Amino acid sequence: MVLLHVKRGDESQFLLQAPGSSELEELTAQVARVYNARLKAQRIWSEMEELAEHGVFLPPNMQGLTDEQIEELKLKDEWGEKCIPSGGSVFKKDDIGRRNGQAPNEKMKQVIKKTIEEAKAIISKKQVEANVCMTMEMVNDALDQLRGAVMIVYPMGLPPYDPIRMEFENKEDLSGTQAGLNVIKESEAQLWWAAKELRRTKKLSDYVGKNEKTKIIVKIQQKLEENDDDSCLNSPWADNTALKRHFHGVKDIKWRPR
């Protein structure tokens, strides 16, 4: 099996094993799938940390409003009244105004925090140092653990607009966010090795040979939009002679014999 050390830019991500005979069409999609699933787990546990501290998400029309404004507008957090954490809640105001402040008690908070640490360990970048290869099953295991902890603390479930529930139901909307920019579409993913794109129409062995004990560093990236790299080369400012003529005040002068 060829060992792929996957990076995004210069940042190490995970190790993945694949036979040299692998079709790069499927292998590229597989790497992108694992990469994106790890991002999903990170987004979920980031929100779960907030859930443990400040309770469930407020309805979108109540977020960022003061108590006085909510009262004046006669708004009601109906889901917040249903979603009471196991063992009761402890009020801890969310200064950002995203969550309702009805936090889980200390015991339930620790259930969430302990599970987050366990999930982090499963898909940690430190697995690269430990020479542990990442699989989709491992990432799914981390996601299942996170889901299980939420179900223990909130057996009735979370509001449909809570980002944690939306992530678990694959309904998250990442448009216009940094998190959205980090995601790489499987169909547009590219793998690069030794300054060469590993083209999807080929096999891995076409690049690394038949040695199944090869270890390579591959970089994953989103396919560049067509002409992203060289469209600027057609611009007038990219023409050295045009630039020189501009500064000498002889731009576009047509010469003809007397």
C-alpha positions as CSV (number, residue, x, y, z in Angstrom):
1,M,0.0,0.0,0.0
2,V,1.2,3.5,-0.9
3,L,1.3,5.8,2.1
4,L,-0.1,9.3,1.4
5,H,0.7,12.1,3.8
6,V,-2.1,14.6,3.0
7,K,-1.5,18.3,3.5
8,R,-3.5,21.5,2.8
9,G,-1.0,24.1,1.9
10,D,1.9,23.4,4.2
11,E,-0.3,22.2,7.0
12,S,-0.2,18.5,7.8
13,Q,-3.7,16.9,7.8
14,F,-3.7,13.0,7.9
15,L,-2.1,9.8,6.6
16,L,-4.1,7.6,4.2
17,Q,-3.2,4.3,2.6
18,A,-4.1,3.3,-0.9
19,P,-3.0,0.5,-3.4
20,G,-0.8,1.7,-6.2
21,S,-3.4,0.4,-8.6
22,S,-6.0,2.9,-7.2
23,E,-7.8,5.0,-9.8
24,L,-7.1,8.6,-9.0
25,E,-10.7,9.6,-9.8
26,E,-11.9,7.6,-6.7
27,L,-8.7,8.2,-4.6
28,T,-9.0,12.0,-5.0
29,A,-12.7,11.9,-4.0
30,Q,-11.8,9.7,-1.0
31,V,-9.2,12.1,0.3
32,A,-11.6,15.0,-0.1
33,R,-14.3,13.0,1.7
34,V,-12.1,12.3,4.7
35,Y,-10.8,15.9,4.7
36,N,-14.3,17.4,4.6
37,A,-15.6,15.0,7.2
38,R,-12.8,16.0,9.6
39,L,-13.8,19.7,9.1
40,K,-17.5,18.8,9.9
41,A,-16.4,17.2,13.1
42,Q,-14.4,20.3,14.0
43,R,-17.3,22.6,13.3
44,I,-19.6,20.4,15.4
45,W,-17.4,20.2,18.5
46,S,-16.7,23.9,18.2
47,E,-20.5,24.5,18.5
48,M,-20.8,21.8,21.2
49,E,-18.3,23.7,23.4
50,E,-20.7,26.7,23.2
51,L,-23.7,24.4,23.8
52,A,-22.1,23.1,27.0
53,E,-21.5,26.7,28.2
54,H,-24.7,28.5,27.1
55,G,-27.4,26.0,26.0
56,V,-29.2,25.7,22.7
57,F,-29.3,28.2,19.8
58,L,-31.9,31.0,20.0
59,P,-34.3,31.4,17.1
60,P,-32.7,33.4,14.3
61,N,-35.1,36.4,14.9
62,M,-34.1,36.6,18.6
63,Q,-30.3,36.4,18.2
64,G,-28.4,39.5,19.2
65,L,-31.4,41.2,20.8
66,T,-31.6,42.5,24.4
67,D,-34.1,41.1,26.8
68,E,-36.0,44.4,26.5
69,Q,-36.2,44.2,22.7
70,I,-37.4,40.6,22.9
71,E,-40.1,41.6,25.4
72,E,-41.1,44.6,23.3
73,L,-41.4,42.5,20.1
74,K,-43.2,39.8,22.0
75,L,-40.9,37.1,20.8
76,K,-40.9,33.6,22.3
77,D,-38.2,30.9,22.3
78,E,-40.6,27.9,22.0
79,W,-37.9,25.4,21.2
80,G,-35.8,26.6,24.1
81,E,-38.8,25.7,26.4
82,K,-38.8,22.2,25.1
83,C,-35.0,21.6,24.9
84,I,-34.2,21.3,28.6
85,P,-30.9,19.5,29.3
86,S,-31.0,16.3,31.3
87,G,-30.8,17.0,35.0
88,G,-32.0,20.6,34.5
89,S,-30.3,23.8,33.4
90,V,-28.0,26.4,34.9
91,F,-28.4,29.9,33.6
92,K,-25.2,31.3,32.0
93,K,-25.8,34.2,29.7
94,D,-24.3,34.2,26.3
95,D,-22.8,37.6,25.8
96,I,-22.8,37.2,22.0
97,G,-26.6,36.6,22.1
98,R,-26.6,33.4,20.0
99,R,-27.6,30.9,22.6
100,N,-30.4,31.0,25.2
101,G,-28.2,30.8,28.4
102,Q,-29.9,27.6,29.7
103,A,-26.7,25.6,30.1
104,P,-26.4,22.0,31.1
105,N,-25.5,21.3,34.7
106,E,-21.9,20.4,35.6
107,K,-22.3,16.7,35.2
108,M,-23.8,17.0,31.7
109,K,-21.3,19.6,30.7
110,Q,-18.6,17.1,31.5
111,V,-20.3,14.5,29.3
112,I,-20.1,16.9,26.4
113,K,-16.5,18.1,27.1
114,K,-15.1,14.5,27.6
115,T,-16.7,13.4,24.4
116,I,-15.2,16.3,22.5
117,E,-11.7,15.4,23.7
118,E,-12.2,11.8,22.7
119,A,-13.4,12.8,19.2
120,K,-10.5,15.2,18.8
121,A,-8.1,12.5,19.7
122,I,-9.5,10.1,17.0
123,I,-9.0,12.6,14.1
124,S,-6.1,14.6,15.6
125,K,-3.3,15.7,13.3
126,K,-1.1,14.1,15.9
127,Q,-2.1,10.8,14.4
128,V,0.4,11.6,11.6
129,E,3.2,11.7,14.1
130,A,2.0,8.4,15.6
131,N,2.0,6.9,12.0
132,V,-1.8,6.1,12.3
133,C,-3.7,6.2,9.0
134,M,-7.0,7.9,8.8
135,T,-10.1,6.2,7.5
136,M,-13.6,7.4,6.9
137,E,-14.7,4.9,9.5
138,M,-12.6,6.6,12.1
139,V,-14.1,10.0,11.3
140,N,-17.6,8.6,11.3
141,D,-16.8,7.1,14.8
142,A,-15.8,10.5,16.0
143,L,-19.1,12.0,14.6
144,D,-21.1,9.2,16.2
145,Q,-19.6,9.9,19.6
146,L,-20.4,13.6,19.3
147,R,-24.0,12.8,18.2
148,G,-24.3,10.3,21.2
149,A,-23.2,12.9,23.7
150,V,-25.8,15.4,22.4
151,M,-28.5,12.8,22.7
152,I,-27.5,12.0,26.3
153,V,-27.7,15.6,27.3
154,Y,-30.6,16.6,25.1
155,P,-32.7,13.4,24.6
156,M,-35.6,15.4,23.1
157,G,-33.2,16.8,20.4
158,L,-32.0,20.3,19.5
159,P,-34.0,23.0,17.7
160,P,-34.1,22.5,13.9
161,Y,-32.1,25.8,13.5
162,D,-29.3,24.8,15.9
163,P,-26.1,24.5,13.8
164,I,-25.2,21.2,15.6
165,R,-28.5,19.6,14.5
166,M,-28.1,21.0,11.1
167,E,-24.6,19.6,10.7
168,F,-25.8,16.1,11.8
169,E,-28.6,16.3,9.3
170,N,-26.3,17.6,6.6
171,K,-28.4,20.8,6.3
172,E,-25.7,23.2,7.3
173,D,-25.4,26.5,5.4
174,L,-21.8,27.6,5.2
175,S,-22.2,30.1,2.4
176,G,-20.3,33.3,3.0
177,T,-18.3,31.8,5.9
178,Q,-14.6,31.0,6.4
179,A,-15.7,27.5,7.2
180,G,-17.3,27.3,3.8
181,L,-14.1,28.3,2.1
182,N,-12.2,25.5,3.8
183,V,-14.5,22.8,2.3
184,I,-13.3,21.2,-0.9
185,K,-15.9,19.9,-3.3
186,E,-15.2,16.2,-4.1
187,S,-15.8,16.9,-7.8
188,E,-13.4,19.8,-7.8
189,A,-10.6,18.4,-5.6
190,Q,-7.1,18.1,-6.9
191,L,-4.1,16.2,-5.5
192,W,-0.6,17.4,-6.2
193,W,2.7,15.6,-5.7
194,A,6.2,16.8,-6.5
195,A,4.8,19.9,-8.3
196,K,2.6,17.7,-10.5
197,E,-1.1,17.3,-10.5
198,L,-2.2,13.7,-10.1
199,R,-4.7,13.6,-12.9
200,R,-8.0,11.9,-12.2
201,T,-7.9,10.0,-15.5
202,K,-4.8,8.1,-14.4
203,K,-3.8,5.5,-11.7
204,L,-1.6,6.3,-8.7
205,S,1.0,3.9,-10.0
206,D,1.4,6.0,-13.2
207,Y,3.1,8.5,-10.9
208,V,4.7,6.6,-8.1
209,G,5.6,3.4,-9.9
210,K,4.9,-0.2,-8.7
211,N,6.6,0.0,-5.3
212,E,3.8,-0.5,-2.8
213,K,6.0,0.7,0.1
214,T,6.3,4.3,-1.3
215,K,5.5,7.2,1.0
216,I,4.5,10.5,-0.7
217,I,3.4,13.9,0.4
218,V,0.3,15.0,-1.5
219,K,-1.4,18.4,-1.3
220,I,-5.1,18.7,-1.7
221,Q,-6.7,21.8,-3.1
222,Q,-9.8,23.0,-4.9
223,K,-9.6,23.1,-8.7
224,L,-8.6,26.6,-9.8
225,E,-11.2,28.4,-11.9
226,E,-10.2,28.3,-15.6
227,N,-7.9,31.1,-16.5
228,D,-7.3,32.0,-12.8
229,D,-3.6,31.6,-13.3
230,D,-2.9,33.2,-16.6
231,S,-5.8,35.7,-17.5
232,C,-3.7,38.5,-16.1
233,L,-0.9,37.7,-18.6
234,N,-3.1,39.1,-21.3
235,S,-3.5,42.5,-19.6
236,P,-1.7,45.5,-21.0
237,W,0.3,45.9,-17.8
238,A,1.7,42.4,-18.2
239,D,3.3,43.5,-21.5
240,N,6.8,44.9,-20.7
241,T,7.1,46.8,-23.9
242,A,3.6,48.4,-23.5
243,L,4.6,49.5,-20.0
244,K,7.8,51.0,-21.3
245,R,5.9,52.9,-24.1
246,H,3.4,54.2,-21.5
247,F,6.1,55.8,-19.4
248,H,7.9,57.2,-22.4
249,G,4.6,58.8,-23.6
250,V,4.6,57.0,-26.8
251,K,1.7,54.6,-26.2
252,D,-0.1,53.4,-29.3
253,I,1.7,55.8,-31.7
254,K,1.6,54.5,-35.3
255,W,4.8,55.1,-37.3
256,R,4.7,55.4,-41.1
257,P,7.4,56.3,-43.6
258,R,7.6,59.9,-45.0
